[in-house]
Every structure is written in C-alpha cells, then in structure tokens.
Amino acid sequence: MNSRDRILGRVRRALTDVPQDDAPYEQAVSRDYLREHGALDVERTVDLLAENLADYRAIVHRTDETELPLLIRRLLAERGPQYVLVPPGLPPAWMSAADPTRVHDRAVSTPRELDTVESVVTGCALAIAETGTIVLDGSPDQGRRRITLVPDHHICVVRVPDQVVSSVPQALERLDPTRPLTWISGPSATSDIELDRVEGVHGPRTLEVVLVTA
C-alpha cells in the first residue's frame, strides 16, 4: 500500500458515519456574499487595481501594445540584467526590443542556474482590482511557478481590460482550480519579531506590473 492509498483509506473511514442524504458541499455552504463591492466601470476598476498594486509596493506602468516592447526594454535597461528568463509562450513582440540574453524556461534548469538570472518577464492569468493581486496559472506565457520566485526582478504584463476582474469571487469563476495557481500581492516580503520588513525572501524583491491596453 502506498501513501496515496493510506490517505484515501483514512478519508473513507472518516466518512463512514456520514449519512448518504447529506447535502453536497456546494449546496451546504452559503454563497450569498457580495460578488463585488460597488459597481465600478472598467476605467475605475483598472484605476483601483493600479492603486492597490502600488499600496503593496508594486511598481505600476501603463502603456499600449505598440509601446510595450520599448517599455520592457527600458525597464530591463534600468535594472541592467545580463540574463532575462522568458516563458515558452511569451509573445515574441514583447521582447523584440530587449537587449539582455534570454534564458528559456526549461524543466532541467537547476535552482543554481535560475539564481544567476536577474529578471523574468511573464504574462498573467488575471488581476484582481479589490485586492491588488496578480494570479499566475502556469500557462505558456507565464511558465513554471519557480521562474517567478527565484529571480529578483519580475515584470508582469496584464492585458486591460480582458484580464482584470473586480473581486476574488469573480476571479475564482474564471480560474481553473486544477492549474498551479500563484497569487501575488506585491513583491515578496516578510517581517521579523520587531516588524522590520525584509523584501525578496520568498520571491522577487521588485515586482513591476505593466497594464497594457489594446
């Protein structure tokens, strides 16, 4: 018997005294909470996203599809990385003006190899305005979770308005729970017992979010 069989066996034994006519979880749990707070139009929703991202110390930029490659080149030039990580499905146009050597997301890359890469550029699954949260789901334009956790600098592109939702309930309706979801609210940070804030412990020290309008 393997670990999976032992765990499932314990679950079955724990459920032996549960009546068969109990309401399913989806029906037993009330879902009457608000799906969003206030009825904001698209422009105000995007403004709220930008405001909350900035509150979490993310650096927010706004541009359009034409200027996006030049903006990414400028942001990378300001950091001066020698290498930049690129997911396999990142639109080629986004990096068309960038100068650093591109390192592609590969399953065989070791943590030591990833640690030599200073920056990463990705897309996202969606962004939540009310919480200032970016969600990644491992899609081709985002790559494996680890490539957004090891480099010190993350540039994340959000397509506006298609990838912006107001609230967490709206986000959950659009996300696939079987995907490897990573929820990001600002750069990685933690505090010690004296509340001294340290950034870059569990992920990138610097998060730059680019809101791109079509």
N, C-alpha and C positions, 0 to 999 in steps of 0.2 A: 504494500500500500504506500503510495507516495503522499507528499504533503497536501496536494490538492484533494485527494480522496479523503484524507483525515479531516480537513476543514469542512468539506461538504457533508461528511458524516455527522460532524458536530452540529451543523446547521439543521440537518434533518431531525436529529434527536431533540434539538431545542424547539422544533415546531410541532412535535408530536401531539401536544395538548392544545394546539390552536384549532378552534372549530373551523370546519371547512366552509361555513357560510359567512365567515368574517369578510367585511368589505375590503376590496383591494386597496392597496396603499394610495393609489391615485384618487380613489373616491373618499377614503377615510380622512385624508388631510385636506383641510380647508384651503381653497385657493382664491379667497375673496379679497386679498390685499390689492392695493393700487398697483397697476402696471407701470405707471409713471406719475411723477409729481408735477402737476401743471401741464398745460397743453402748449408746448413751445413749437414754433415753426422751425423749419430746417435751419435757417440762419442763426436763430437764437440757441438752438440745440448745439450747433457747432461752436458757437461762442462759449457756451457753458463747458463743453469738452475742453476747449483751449484753456479756459480759466482754471478748471480743476487739475488739468495736467500740470500747469505752471505751479499750482499750490503744492503739488507733490515734487516740485523741483525738477520736473522735466523741462527741457528747452523746446519751445514750440515754434515752428516755422509754417508759413502759408505760401503756397505757390500754385502754379497750374502745370499741366502736363508738359507744356513746351519748355518751361523754365526749370523743371525738376532736375534734369541731368546736370545743369550748371550749378544748381543749389547743392546737390550732393557732392559735386567736385569741390565747391567752396568749403563745405563742412568738413570734408576729409582733409583738404589742404590746411585748414586751421588746426587740425589735430596732428597732421604730419605723419600718419602711419605709413610704414613700409609695405604692410600687407593688409588686405581687407577681405573678410570672409563673404562669400557670395552663395546663397542657396541655389540649387539647380534650376528652379523655375522663376528666378527673378527676371523680370522683363529686361532684355538686353539694353533697351534705350536708357534705362535709369542710370546705368554705369558707363554710358557711351563717352562721357567727357571726363571720367575719373582717371587719375594718374597712378595710384598705388597698384602693386602687383596683386592680382586676385587669387585667393585661395578658395577652392571649391569645397563645399560640404561633402565629406566622404565618410562612409561608415568605418573605414580603417584608421582614420585620424585619431591619434592618441591625445590625452589631455595635455601632455607636454607640448605637442605640436600646436594645439589650439591656443595654448598660453602665449605663443610667440606672435599671435595675430592681435593687433591692437584694436581693430574696428570690424563691425559687421553691419551690413545693410540688408534689411528684410522688408517684406510687406507684413500684413496682419490679417486676422480673420475678421475682426471688427473692433470698434472702440465704443465705450460706454460713457456718455456725457455726464450723468449724475455722479459718477464715482471717479471720473478721470482715469479710467482703466483701459489698457490695451490688451486684447486677447489674441494669443497665437495658437494655432491648432496643428502645426507641423505640415501644412500644405507646402507644395513645391516652392512657392515664393517666400517661405519662412524657414524651411529646413528643419533639421533636428533641434530639439529643445536645447541641447548643450551648446550650440553655436551662439545662442543669445545669452548664455550665462557665463561663459568663460572670458570672452573679450571685454575689455574695459570700456568700450565705447559702442553704443548701439544706435544706429539710425533706423527708425521705423516709419514706413510710409503708410498713411491712411488715406484711402480714397473717399472723398467727400462728394455727395452725401451717402453713397451706397453702403459704406461700411460703418456708418455712425448710427447708433441707437441711443435712445434716451436713458433706459434703465436696465438693471440686471435682469428682471423678468423678460424683457424684450430680447435681451442677448441670449438667454437660455433657450428661447424658442427657435433661434436661428443656429445655435451651435450644435454640433454632433457630439453627444456625450461619449462616444467610442473613440474620439480623437484625443491625442495627448495635449490637453489644454493647458496653456500657461497664461496666468492672469498677472499683468504688470501694472502697478500703480506707482509710477516714478522710478528713479534709479534705485538700485539695491541699497538698503540701509538698515542699520541696527543701532541699538544704544546699550551702553553698559549700565551697571547699577547706579552710576552717578549721572545717567542720562546724557552722556557725551555721545553725540551722533557720529557714527562711522559709516561712510558710504563705500560701496564696492565690495562688500563682504561675500554676498551670496549671488552676485550678478554684476552687471555693468555699473561702473561708477557714474557714467554720464549717459543719459537717455535723451536723444533728440527725436522728436516726433514731427514729421512733415505732413501737414494736411494739404492734400492735393485735390484741387477742383478740376473737373473735366473741362 
